[in-house]
Amino acid sequence: MPNPTTGSLLVVSAHAGDFVWRAGGAIALAAERGERATVVCLSFGERGESARAWREGKNLDEIKAIRRAEAENAAAALGAEVRFFDAGDYPLRESPELVDRLVHVYRELAPTVVLTHTLSDPYNGDHPAAARMALQARVLAQAIGYDAPGDPLGAPPVFFFEPHQPEQCDFKPDVLLDITPVFDRKRKAMECLPAQQHMWDYYTDLAKRRGVQLKRNAGPNLGLPHHTLGEAYVRVYPQVTGALA
């Protein structure tokens, strides 16, 4: 069971599958530590990321139901709770109402870590839209005068997870996360998303490449296994520490 005293991870995902590919390892690690892990899917990815279902003749409501079930199964495999805003995709339109809903989530969950998309993605405007709203809501949730239940938020660190085409998104990771102990859970979660089956091996191979980079940057004394697997992140705000490491 989640232990509220150990931490709370919040993931803001534009579509129903994004959190699995990009941050499934981080989510599973948090859950195994006994932390609460919550994913907010702003949309189901029903228009832009469900091509197979459209080709099979499914209608919009049917596709939303399919993607919802897939995301719920994937979240369960990772040990996370998932919530759906059903805000629509392609495009995901930013609005004060959506930001306010996110503020309420921040105040309710008091996350100690936040994960979301990069602010640049020339292939998919929904991703930076989600990131902008996640960052704006974090700031508003810290304001004591903002009209939302709960105490003002602290200042949880925010990490951008890796986009599908990192070079075009100017993604230069400065955090490499070892997900080796939980990769089986991430793979199981990926396989809960048959609507995007072409991504399963892509993100397995990416985990191997990031694992190689992780080992090269970890130094000789960490004792990492030969087949280390990783995820890459960019930290948005400075790290606060009493010692450099």
C-alpha positions in Angstrom: 0.0 0.0 0.0 1.2 3.6 -0.7 2.9 5.2 2.3 2.0 9.0 2.2 5.0 9.9 4.4 7.5 8.7 1.9 6.6 10.7 -1.2 4.1 11.3 -3.9 4.9 11.1 -7.6 2.7 13.1 -10.0 2.9 12.4 -13.8 1.1 14.8 -16.2 0.7 13.0 -19.5 -0.8 14.5 -22.6 -2.2 11.2 -23.9 -3.1 7.8 -22.4 0.1 6.1 -23.4 2.7 8.7 -22.9 3.4 8.0 -19.3 4.2 4.3 -20.0 6.8 4.8 -22.7 8.5 7.8 -21.1 8.3 7.3 -17.4 7.1 3.8 -16.7 10.3 2.9 -14.9 10.2 5.9 -12.6 6.6 5.2 -11.8 7.3 1.5 -10.9 10.3 2.5 -8.8 8.2 4.9 -6.8 5.5 2.4 -6.3 8.0 -0.2 -5.1 9.3 2.3 -2.6 5.8 2.5 -1.2 5.2 6.0 -2.6 1.9 7.1 -4.0 2.1 7.4 -7.8 -0.6 9.2 -9.7 -0.9 9.8 -13.4 -3.1 12.4 -14.9 -3.9 11.7 -18.6 -5.2 15.0 -20.1 -6.6 13.1 -23.1 -7.1 9.5 -24.2 -5.1 10.0 -27.4 -8.2 9.1 -29.2 -7.7 11.1 -32.4 -4.0 11.2 -33.0 -2.6 8.0 -31.3 -5.3 5.4 -32.1 -4.9 4.9 -35.8 -5.4 1.1 -35.6 -8.8 1.5 -34.0 -9.9 4.1 -36.5 -8.9 1.8 -39.4 -11.0 -1.0 -37.7 -14.0 1.2 -38.0 -14.4 2.1 -34.3 -16.2 5.3 -33.4 -14.9 8.0 -31.1 -16.6 6.8 -27.9 -15.5 3.2 -28.5 -11.9 4.4 -29.1 -11.9 6.4 -25.9 -13.1 3.4 -24.0 -10.4 1.2 -25.5 -7.6 3.7 -24.6 -9.0 4.2 -21.1 -8.9 0.5 -20.4 -5.4 0.2 -21.8 -4.1 3.0 -19.7 -5.8 1.7 -16.6 -4.3 -1.7 -17.1 -0.8 -0.2 -17.7 -1.1 2.0 -14.6 -2.1 -1.0 -12.6 1.0 -3.0 -13.9 3.2 -0.1 -12.7 1.5 0.3 -9.4 -0.1 3.7 -10.1 -3.4 5.4 -10.0 -4.6 7.0 -13.2 -7.1 9.9 -13.7 -8.5 11.1 -17.0 -9.4 14.7 -17.9 -10.9 13.8 -21.3 -9.8 17.2 -22.6 -9.4 16.0 -26.2 -6.2 15.6 -28.4 -4.9 16.8 -31.8 -5.1 19.4 -30.6 -5.0 19.5 -26.8 -6.2 23.0 -26.1 -4.8 24.9 -23.2 -7.3 26.6 -21.0 -7.7 28.2 -17.6 -10.2 25.5 -16.7 -7.7 22.7 -17.3 -5.0 24.5 -15.4 -7.3 25.0 -12.5 -8.2 21.2 -12.5 -4.5 20.5 -12.3 -4.0 23.0 -9.4 -6.7 21.0 -7.5 -4.7 17.8 -8.2 -1.5 19.4 -7.0 -3.2 20.7 -3.8 -4.8 17.3 -3.1 -1.7 15.1 -3.7 1.1 17.5 -2.6 3.5 15.8 -4.9 7.2 15.5 -4.0 8.2 14.9 -7.6 6.5 15.9 -10.9 7.2 14.4 -14.3 5.9 15.7 -17.6 6.7 16.4 -21.2 9.3 18.7 -22.7 8.4 22.3 -23.7 9.5 21.7 -27.3 8.2 19.0 -29.6 7.8 20.0 -33.3 6.0 16.7 -34.0 3.3 16.9 -31.5 2.0 20.2 -30.0 -0.1 18.4 -27.4 3.1 17.5 -25.5 4.4 21.0 -24.9 0.8 22.1 -24.2 0.6 19.6 -21.4 4.0 20.7 -20.0 3.1 24.3 -20.0 -0.1 23.6 -18.1 1.7 21.3 -15.7 4.2 24.0 -14.9 1.7 26.8 -14.7 -0.5 24.8 -12.3 2.5 24.1 -10.1 3.2 27.8 -9.7 -0.5 28.6 -9.0 -0.8 25.8 -6.5 2.0 27.4 -4.5 0.1 30.7 -4.2 -1.6 31.0 -0.8 -4.3 33.2 -2.3 -5.2 30.8 -5.1 -8.8 29.6 -4.6 -8.4 25.9 -4.3 -8.8 23.5 -1.4 -5.8 22.3 0.5 -2.6 23.9 1.7 -0.3 25.9 -0.7 2.1 23.6 -2.5 5.8 23.5 -1.7 8.2 23.5 -4.6 8.4 19.9 -5.9 11.2 19.3 -8.4 10.0 18.8 -12.0 11.6 16.5 -14.5 10.9 16.4 -18.3 10.8 12.9 -19.5 12.3 11.9 -22.9 10.3 12.7 -26.0 10.0 10.2 -28.9 12.5 12.1 -31.1 14.8 13.8 -28.6 17.2 15.4 -31.0 14.5 17.4 -32.7 13.1 18.4 -29.3 16.5 19.7 -28.0 16.4 17.1 -25.3 19.7 16.9 -23.5 19.3 14.7 -20.4 21.1 15.6 -17.2 19.5 12.8 -15.1 19.8 9.0 -15.9 17.6 6.8 -13.9 18.4 3.1 -13.3 15.2 1.2 -14.0 16.8 -2.3 -14.2 15.0 -3.7 -11.1 11.6 -2.7 -12.5 12.0 -3.0 -16.2 9.9 -6.2 -16.4 7.0 -4.1 -15.0 7.5 -1.4 -17.5 7.5 -3.9 -20.3 4.3 -5.5 -19.0 2.7 -2.1 -18.9 3.8 -1.3 -22.5 2.2 -4.6 -23.6 -1.1 -3.3 -22.1 -1.1 -0.8 -25.0 -1.7 -2.8 -28.2 -3.0 0.3 -29.9 0.7 1.3 -30.1 2.4 -2.1 -30.4 5.1 -0.6 -32.6 6.4 1.2 -29.6 7.1 -1.8 -27.4 10.5 -2.7 -28.9 11.5 0.9 -29.6 11.3 1.8 -25.9 12.9 -1.5 -24.9 15.9 -0.7 -27.1 15.9 2.9 -25.8 16.1 1.6 -22.2 19.2 -0.4 -23.2 20.9 2.6 -24.8 20.2 4.8 -21.8 21.5 2.0 -19.6 24.8 2.0 -21.4 25.1 5.8 -20.9 24.1 5.4 -17.3 26.9 3.0 -16.7 29.5 5.2 -18.4 28.5 8.2 -16.2 28.1 6.3 -12.9 31.8 5.6 -12.3 33.5 2.3 -11.5 32.2 1.7 -8.0 28.4 1.6 -8.4 28.3 -2.1 -9.1 25.7 -1.9 -11.9 24.8 -5.1 -13.7 26.1 -5.6 -17.3 22.6 -5.3 -18.7 21.6 -2.0 -17.0 18.4 -0.3 -18.3 17.6 3.3 -17.9 15.4 6.3 -18.5 16.5 9.8 -19.3 15.2 13.1 -17.8 15.9 16.8 -17.7 15.6 18.5 -14.4 13.8 21.8 -14.7 14.7 23.6 -11.4 18.1 23.6 -9.6 18.9 20.8 -7.2 19.2 21.9 -3.6 21.9 20.0 -1.7 24.3 20.2 1.2 27.0 18.2 -0.7 28.0 17.8 -4.3 27.8 14.2 -5.6 
